[in-house]
């Protein structure tokens, strides 16, 4: 299990033990890159594939100090600018998972964690942590078939679903060229940002004609599901050029209204669900009131908004159950295409 913290370029290596009781930490935060590489070269495969326990322990290692640092800001909203962006890289052969009870068809992570405060998040990971898997399926003999060019496909092994849930992906590696492609792709994935679920709320927008105006003669198909209706993507959190640290002002609301009579906070999902309304609104910027701006990772949603070519209108965003008397809550920002139509930004 390899972990990297992109902000400080820290590396961590851990190895699952056969007993599944714990994981062996091979190189911690204090070791330098040379120590990390040496431990990586000395890794040997042995025992059973306690992958679920290894992943859980790796996430626990990353989350060790989050409650002390207050980075998750439980009960007070989620601050995208409070983050420790990390990626986990799992290297596997993609074969069946085994344990003392036999062969496992699915990958399961233990639900219990010894970390205080872990019960405040439903999943073992956080919104700034993504899992990637290199599934090595290189044949023992060179293939006579000509190599297919193009992007590296995802794998069909059990770890793929876990990768996608965190906002990452798996790579099915069949040749040396594909492995090099994957490494280049992983380097590009090391981005400062957090993963958000964007979900459409309400009807689709009116179609836009070739002249850039609303075409009321074309029907609106709001019932057929489209890829842009639901996207699970990053928003980029750029560091301040002067300090190298992200700066922001406003949180994304919690999905509950505070209750003074409740003894505990309700657990949150790792990734907030941000709903957007497709009703065109005028962008609002209040004089002398600061705002935060985050670029969205390219997705079917950003493609759809950019194709509408409406940089002077915006769509409001909400978090369900964040208001006391409203199911949808009050808008806390909006999605808007840049004036150059090169990207889509979330304004908070």
C-alpha positions as CSV (number, residue, x, y, z in Angstrom):
1,X,0.0,0.0,0.0
2,X,1.6,3.3,-1.1
3,X,0.2,6.6,0.1
4,X,1.3,10.1,-1.0
5,X,0.4,13.5,0.4
6,X,0.7,15.8,-2.6
7,X,0.8,19.0,-0.7
8,X,4.0,18.2,1.2
9,X,5.3,15.4,-1.0
10,X,5.2,12.9,1.8
11,X,5.3,9.2,1.2
12,X,4.1,6.2,3.3
13,X,4.4,2.5,2.7
14,X,2.5,-0.2,4.5
15,X,2.1,-3.9,4.1
16,X,-0.8,-6.2,5.0
17,X,0.1,-9.0,7.4
18,X,-1.4,-12.5,6.9
19,X,-3.1,-12.4,10.3
20,X,-5.1,-9.4,9.3
21,X,-4.8,-8.1,12.8
22,X,-2.6,-5.2,11.9
23,X,-0.5,-3.8,9.1
24,X,3.2,-3.3,9.1
25,X,4.4,0.2,8.6
26,X,7.4,0.0,6.4
27,X,8.1,3.7,5.8
28,X,6.5,6.5,7.8
29,X,6.0,10.2,7.4
30,X,9.5,11.0,8.9
31,X,11.5,8.8,6.5
32,X,12.9,10.4,3.4
33,X,12.3,9.4,-0.2
34,X,15.3,7.1,-0.4
35,X,14.1,5.1,2.6
36,X,10.7,4.8,1.0
37,X,12.2,3.6,-2.3
38,X,14.4,1.1,-0.5
39,X,11.5,-0.5,1.4
40,X,9.5,-0.5,-1.9
41,X,12.2,-2.5,-3.6
42,X,12.4,-5.0,-0.7
43,X,8.7,-5.8,-0.7
44,X,7.9,-9.5,-1.0
45,X,4.5,-11.1,-1.5
46,X,3.6,-13.6,1.2
47,X,0.5,-14.9,3.0
48,X,-3.2,-14.2,2.3
49,X,-4.6,-11.1,0.6
50,X,-6.0,-9.1,3.5
51,X,-6.6,-6.2,1.2
52,X,-9.7,-4.9,2.9
53,X,-7.9,-4.6,6.3
54,X,-4.8,-3.1,4.7
55,X,-6.9,-0.4,3.0
56,X,-8.8,0.4,6.2
57,X,-5.5,0.7,8.2
58,X,-4.1,2.9,5.4
59,X,-7.1,5.3,5.7
60,X,-6.8,5.2,9.5
61,X,-3.1,6.2,9.2
62,X,-4.1,9.2,7.0
63,X,-6.9,10.2,9.4
64,X,-4.8,9.8,12.5
65,X,-4.5,13.6,13.3
66,X,-7.6,15.0,11.5
67,X,-9.7,15.2,14.6
68,X,-7.0,17.0,16.5
69,X,-6.3,19.5,13.7
70,X,-10.0,20.1,13.2
71,X,-9.6,19.8,9.4
72,X,-13.1,18.1,9.0
73,X,-14.9,20.9,11.0
74,X,-17.7,18.5,12.1
75,X,-21.0,20.2,12.6
76,X,-19.9,23.6,11.2
77,X,-19.9,22.9,7.5
78,X,-17.2,21.6,5.2
79,X,-14.3,23.9,4.2
80,X,-12.8,22.9,0.9
81,X,-9.7,24.9,1.8
82,X,-9.1,22.7,4.8
83,X,-7.6,19.7,3.1
84,X,-4.7,17.2,3.0
85,X,-4.9,15.9,-0.6
86,X,-3.8,12.3,-0.7
87,X,-3.8,9.4,-3.2
88,X,-3.5,5.7,-2.3
89,X,-2.0,3.5,-4.9
90,X,-2.6,-0.3,-4.7
91,X,-0.6,-2.6,-6.9
92,X,-2.3,-6.0,-7.4
93,X,-2.5,-8.9,-9.8
94,X,-6.3,-8.7,-9.8
95,X,-6.9,-12.4,-8.8
96,X,-9.4,-13.5,-6.3
97,X,-9.2,-12.2,-2.7
98,X,-8.6,-14.9,-0.1
99,X,-8.7,-15.1,3.7
100,X,-8.8,-17.9,6.3
101,X,-12.5,-18.6,5.4
102,X,-11.8,-19.1,1.7
103,X,-12.2,-17.0,-1.5
104,X,-13.9,-13.7,-1.4
105,X,-15.9,-12.4,-4.4
106,X,-16.1,-8.8,-3.1
107,X,-13.8,-6.4,-1.4
108,X,-15.0,-5.4,2.1
109,X,-13.3,-2.9,4.5
110,X,-13.8,-3.4,8.2
111,X,-16.4,-1.0,9.6
112,X,-14.9,-0.6,13.0
113,X,-12.0,1.8,13.7
114,X,-10.1,2.6,16.9
115,X,-9.7,6.2,15.9
116,X,-11.8,8.7,18.1
117,X,-14.3,10.6,15.9
118,X,-14.3,8.0,13.1
119,X,-18.0,7.5,13.8
120,X,-18.7,11.0,12.5
121,X,-18.0,9.9,8.9
122,X,-19.9,7.0,7.4
123,X,-17.0,5.9,5.2
124,X,-13.4,5.2,6.1
125,X,-12.1,7.7,3.6
126,X,-12.5,11.5,3.4
127,X,-13.2,13.8,0.4
128,X,-9.6,14.7,-0.2
129,X,-8.4,11.0,-0.3
130,X,-8.7,8.9,-3.5
131,X,-7.8,5.3,-4.2
132,X,-6.1,4.1,-7.5
133,X,-5.3,0.5,-8.4
134,X,-2.7,-0.8,-10.8
135,X,-3.9,-4.2,-11.8
136,X,-1.0,-6.0,-13.4
137,X,-2.2,-8.5,-16.0
138,X,1.0,-8.7,-18.1
139,X,1.3,-12.0,-19.9
140,X,4.3,-14.4,-19.4
141,X,4.9,-14.4,-23.1
142,X,4.8,-11.6,-25.7
143,X,1.6,-11.4,-27.6
144,X,1.7,-11.8,-31.4
145,X,-1.3,-9.5,-31.7
146,X,-0.6,-5.8,-32.5
147,X,-0.9,-3.6,-29.5
148,X,-4.1,-1.5,-29.3
149,X,-3.5,2.2,-28.9
150,X,-5.6,4.4,-26.7
151,X,-6.4,5.0,-23.1
152,X,-5.9,2.3,-20.5
153,X,-9.3,0.6,-19.6
154,X,-10.5,0.0,-16.0
155,X,-10.2,-3.5,-14.6
156,X,-13.0,-5.9,-13.7
157,X,-11.6,-7.0,-10.4
158,X,-13.2,-6.4,-7.0
159,X,-11.1,-3.3,-6.2
160,X,-12.5,-1.2,-9.1
161,X,-15.7,-0.3,-7.4
162,X,-13.9,0.8,-4.2
163,X,-11.6,3.0,-6.3
164,X,-14.6,4.7,-8.1
165,X,-16.4,5.3,-4.8
166,X,-13.5,7.4,-3.5
167,X,-13.2,9.3,-6.8
168,X,-10.3,7.3,-8.2
169,X,-10.1,4.5,-10.7
170,X,-8.4,1.2,-11.6
171,X,-6.0,0.5,-14.5
172,X,-5.9,-2.8,-16.3
173,X,-2.2,-3.1,-17.3
174,X,-1.4,-5.6,-20.0
175,X,1.8,-4.2,-21.5
176,X,4.8,-2.1,-20.5
177,X,3.6,0.7,-22.6
178,X,0.2,0.7,-20.8
179,X,2.1,0.7,-17.4
180,X,4.0,3.8,-18.5
181,X,0.7,5.4,-19.6
182,X,-0.7,4.7,-16.1
183,X,2.2,6.2,-14.3
184,X,1.8,9.4,-16.4
185,X,-1.9,9.4,-15.7
186,X,-1.3,9.0,-11.9
187,X,1.1,11.9,-11.9
188,X,-1.6,14.1,-13.4
189,X,-4.1,12.8,-10.8
190,X,-2.0,14.4,-8.0
191,X,-4.2,17.5,-7.7
192,X,-5.2,19.6,-4.7
193,X,-8.9,19.3,-4.5
194,X,-11.9,17.5,-2.9
195,X,-14.5,15.2,-4.4
196,X,-18.2,16.3,-4.5
197,X,-21.4,14.6,-5.7
198,X,-23.2,17.0,-8.1
199,X,-26.9,16.0,-8.5
200,X,-29.5,17.8,-10.6
201,X,-32.6,19.0,-8.9
202,X,-35.8,19.9,-10.7
203,X,-36.4,20.0,-14.5
204,X,-33.8,20.2,-17.3
205,X,-33.1,23.7,-18.6
206,X,-34.7,24.9,-21.8
207,X,-32.7,23.9,-24.9
208,X,-30.4,26.6,-26.4
209,X,-30.5,27.2,-30.1
210,X,-27.6,27.8,-32.4
211,X,-27.9,31.6,-31.9
212,X,-27.3,31.1,-28.2
213,X,-30.9,32.0,-27.2
214,X,-33.5,29.7,-25.5
215,X,-35.3,27.6,-28.1
216,X,-38.8,27.1,-26.7
217,X,-39.9,25.1,-29.7
218,X,-37.7,22.2,-28.8
219,X,-39.1,19.8,-26.2
220,X,-37.5,19.4,-22.7
221,X,-36.8,15.8,-21.8
222,X,-36.5,15.9,-18.0
223,X,-37.4,12.3,-17.3
224,X,-34.6,10.5,-19.2
225,X,-31.5,10.2,-17.2
226,X,-28.5,11.9,-18.7
227,X,-24.8,11.5,-17.6
228,X,-24.6,15.2,-16.6
229,X,-27.5,14.8,-14.1
230,X,-25.2,13.1,-11.6
231,X,-21.4,13.6,-11.5
232,X,-18.9,12.4,-8.9
233,X,-15.9,14.7,-9.5
234,X,-13.2,16.9,-8.0
235,X,-13.3,20.6,-7.4
236,X,-9.8,22.0,-7.6
237,X,-8.6,23.9,-4.5
238,X,-5.7,26.1,-5.7
239,X,-3.1,27.2,-3.1
240,X,-2.5,30.9,-2.6
241,X,0.5,31.9,-4.9
242,X,2.1,33.9,-2.1
243,X,1.7,31.5,0.8
244,X,1.4,28.1,-1.0
245,X,-1.7,27.4,1.3
246,X,-5.3,27.4,0.1
247,X,-7.4,30.3,1.4
248,X,-11.1,30.5,1.7
249,X,-14.0,32.1,3.5
250,X,-17.2,30.0,3.3
251,X,-18.1,26.3,4.1
252,X,-20.3,24.0,2.2
253,X,-23.4,23.6,4.5
254,X,-24.0,20.4,6.5
255,X,-26.9,18.2,5.4
256,X,-28.8,18.7,8.7
257,X,-30.2,21.5,10.8
258,X,-28.5,21.8,14.3
259,X,-30.5,20.4,17.1
260,X,-29.5,21.5,20.6
261,X,-31.3,18.5,22.1
262,X,-29.3,15.9,20.2
263,X,-26.5,14.4,22.2
264,X,-24.3,13.6,19.1
265,X,-23.8,14.9,15.6
266,X,-25.3,12.8,12.8
267,X,-22.6,11.1,10.7
268,X,-21.9,12.7,7.4
269,X,-21.0,11.0,4.1
270,X,-17.4,11.4,2.9
271,X,-18.5,13.3,-0.2
272,X,-21.2,16.1,0.2
273,X,-24.2,15.9,-2.2
274,X,-24.5,19.3,-3.9
275,X,-27.7,19.7,-5.8
276,X,-28.0,22.2,-8.6
277,X,-31.1,23.8,-10.1
278,X,-31.1,24.4,-13.9
279,X,-33.1,27.7,-13.6
280,X,-30.9,30.4,-15.1
281,X,-30.1,33.2,-12.6
282,X,-28.0,36.3,-12.7
283,X,-24.6,35.9,-11.0
284,X,-24.5,37.8,-7.7
285,X,-21.4,39.4,-6.3
286,X,-21.9,41.6,-3.3
287,X,-19.5,44.6,-3.0
288,X,-16.8,44.1,-0.3
289,X,-18.2,40.6,0.6
290,X,-15.5,37.9,-0.2
291,X,-16.4,34.8,-2.2
292,X,-14.6,31.5,-3.0
293,X,-14.2,30.2,-6.5
294,X,-13.4,26.5,-7.3
295,X,-12.9,25.1,-10.8
296,X,-14.7,21.8,-11.5
297,X,-12.8,18.8,-12.9
298,X,-13.9,18.1,-16.5
299,X,-17.0,15.9,-16.6
300,X,-20.3,15.4,-18.5
301,X,-21.7,18.2,-16.4
302,X,-19.0,20.8,-17.3
303,X,-19.3,19.7,-20.9
304,X,-23.0,20.3,-20.9
305,X,-22.8,23.7,-19.3
306,X,-20.0,24.9,-21.7
307,X,-21.9,23.7,-24.7
308,X,-24.8,26.0,-23.7
309,X,-22.5,28.9,-24.2
310,X,-24.1,31.0,-21.5
311,X,-21.3,32.6,-19.5
312,X,-23.4,35.3,-18.1
313,X,-26.0,33.1,-16.3
314,X,-25.6,30.7,-13.5
315,X,-27.3,27.7,-11.8
316,X,-27.8,27.9,-8.0
317,X,-26.5,25.1,-5.7
318,X,-28.0,23.6,-2.6
319,X,-27.4,21.0,0.1
320,X,-30.6,19.1,1.0
321,X,-31.8,19.3,4.6
322,X,-29.4,22.2,5.3
323,X,-32.4,24.5,6.1
324,X,-34.8,24.4,9.0
325,X,-38.0,24.7,7.0
326,X,-37.0,23.7,3.5
327,X,-36.2,20.3,2.1
328,X,-33.8,21.6,-0.5
329,X,-32.3,24.3,1.8
330,X,-31.2,27.8,0.7
331,X,-28.7,28.4,-2.1
332,X,-25.1,28.8,-0.9
333,X,-23.5,29.5,-4.3
334,X,-23.8,28.8,-8.0
335,X,-22.2,27.0,-11.0
336,X,-21.1,29.3,-13.8
337,X,-19.1,28.9,-17.0
338,X,-16.0,31.1,-17.3
339,X,-16.3,34.1,-19.6
340,X,-13.9,32.3,-22.0
341,X,-16.0,29.1,-21.9
342,X,-12.9,27.1,-21.0
343,X,-14.1,25.7,-17.6
344,X,-16.9,25.7,-15.1
345,X,-16.5,27.2,-11.6
346,X,-18.3,26.8,-8.3
347,X,-18.8,30.1,-6.5
348,X,-19.5,29.9,-2.8
